[in-house]
Amino acid sequence: MAPRMLGAAIGFLTGSGGFDANGGVLSMSAKGCPRDNAQAESFFKTLKTEEVHLQEYESMLELEASLERYVDQTYNEERLHSSLGYMPPAEFERQWKAANQT
């Protein structure tokens, strides 16, 4: 992937350098909650390290397909998360739903 495309893709993904329709800077954080951005920053660091920087993309469509596959299959179904007791999120959710059914 050409560096400019990668930069544009990451900028698009993270909202960095983006503006809303009124010219305001886009943010992953809610107003008045600066610490909630840490989770988004951590996710994007993982995404870039484990997927984006390891691939070369020919187009934005290829990038989108790759990211969708990574999030749906790898991140949610296979990747172990320490905050979830070293389970993938999908497994954690299945166990939680089974334990909390009434």
C-alpha positions as CSV (number, residue, x, y, z in Angstrom):
1,M,0.0,0.0,0.0
2,A,1.2,3.4,-0.8
3,P,2.1,5.4,2.3
4,R,-0.4,8.2,1.5
5,M,-3.2,5.6,1.3
6,L,-2.2,4.0,4.6
7,G,-2.0,7.4,6.2
8,A,-5.4,8.3,4.8
9,A,-6.9,5.0,5.9
10,I,-5.5,5.3,9.5
11,G,-6.6,8.9,9.6
12,F,-10.1,7.8,8.5
13,L,-10.2,5.0,11.1
14,T,-9.0,7.1,14.0
15,G,-10.7,10.3,13.1
16,S,-7.3,12.1,13.3
17,G,-7.3,15.2,11.1
18,G,-11.0,14.8,10.4
19,F,-13.7,17.5,10.8
20,D,-17.4,17.2,11.1
21,A,-19.9,19.1,8.9
22,N,-19.6,22.2,11.2
23,G,-15.8,22.2,11.1
24,G,-15.4,20.7,14.6
25,V,-12.6,18.2,15.2
26,L,-13.8,14.6,15.4
27,S,-12.9,12.6,18.5
28,M,-13.4,9.1,19.8
29,S,-14.0,10.6,23.3
30,A,-17.3,11.7,24.7
31,K,-17.5,15.3,25.8
32,G,-16.2,15.6,29.3
33,C,-14.8,12.1,29.4
34,P,-11.1,12.4,28.3
35,R,-10.2,9.0,29.8
36,D,-12.6,7.0,27.6
37,N,-10.4,7.7,24.6
38,A,-7.7,5.3,26.1
39,Q,-9.8,2.3,25.0
40,A,-10.1,3.5,21.5
41,E,-6.3,4.3,21.3
42,S,-5.5,0.8,22.6
43,F,-7.7,-0.8,20.1
44,F,-6.3,1.2,17.2
45,K,-2.7,0.4,18.3
46,T,-3.6,-3.3,18.3
47,L,-5.3,-3.0,14.9
48,K,-2.3,-1.3,13.4
49,T,0.3,-3.6,15.0
50,E,-1.5,-6.9,14.2
51,E,-3.1,-6.2,10.9
52,V,-2.6,-2.9,9.1
53,H,1.2,-2.7,9.3
54,L,1.6,-6.3,8.2
55,Q,-0.4,-5.9,4.9
56,E,-0.1,-4.1,1.6
57,Y,-3.5,-2.8,0.4
58,E,-4.2,-2.0,-3.3
59,S,-7.4,-0.1,-2.6
60,M,-9.6,1.2,0.1
61,L,-12.0,-1.6,-0.6
62,E,-9.3,-4.2,0.0
63,L,-8.4,-2.3,3.3
64,E,-12.1,-2.3,4.4
65,A,-12.5,-6.0,3.7
66,S,-9.3,-6.8,5.5
67,L,-10.3,-4.8,8.6
68,E,-13.8,-6.3,8.6
69,R,-12.3,-9.8,8.5
70,Y,-9.7,-8.9,11.3
71,V,-12.3,-7.5,13.6
72,D,-15.0,-10.1,13.0
73,Q,-12.8,-13.2,12.9
74,T,-9.5,-12.5,14.6
75,Y,-10.2,-9.8,17.2
76,N,-13.6,-11.0,18.3
77,E,-13.4,-14.8,17.8
78,E,-9.7,-15.7,18.3
79,R,-7.7,-13.0,20.0
80,L,-7.4,-13.5,23.8
81,H,-8.1,-10.5,25.9
82,S,-6.6,-10.2,29.3
83,S,-9.4,-8.0,30.6
84,L,-11.8,-10.9,29.8
85,G,-9.9,-13.6,31.6
86,Y,-7.9,-14.5,28.5
87,M,-11.0,-15.3,26.4
88,P,-12.0,-13.9,23.0
89,P,-14.9,-11.4,23.3
90,A,-17.3,-13.7,21.5
91,E,-16.7,-16.6,23.9
92,F,-16.9,-14.2,26.9
93,E,-20.2,-12.9,25.6
94,R,-21.6,-16.5,25.0
95,Q,-20.6,-17.5,28.6
96,W,-22.1,-14.3,30.1
97,K,-25.4,-14.8,28.2
98,A,-25.6,-18.4,29.3
99,A,-24.9,-17.5,33.0
100,N,-27.4,-14.6,32.9
101,Q,-30.4,-16.2,31.1
102,T,-33.6,-16.1,33.2
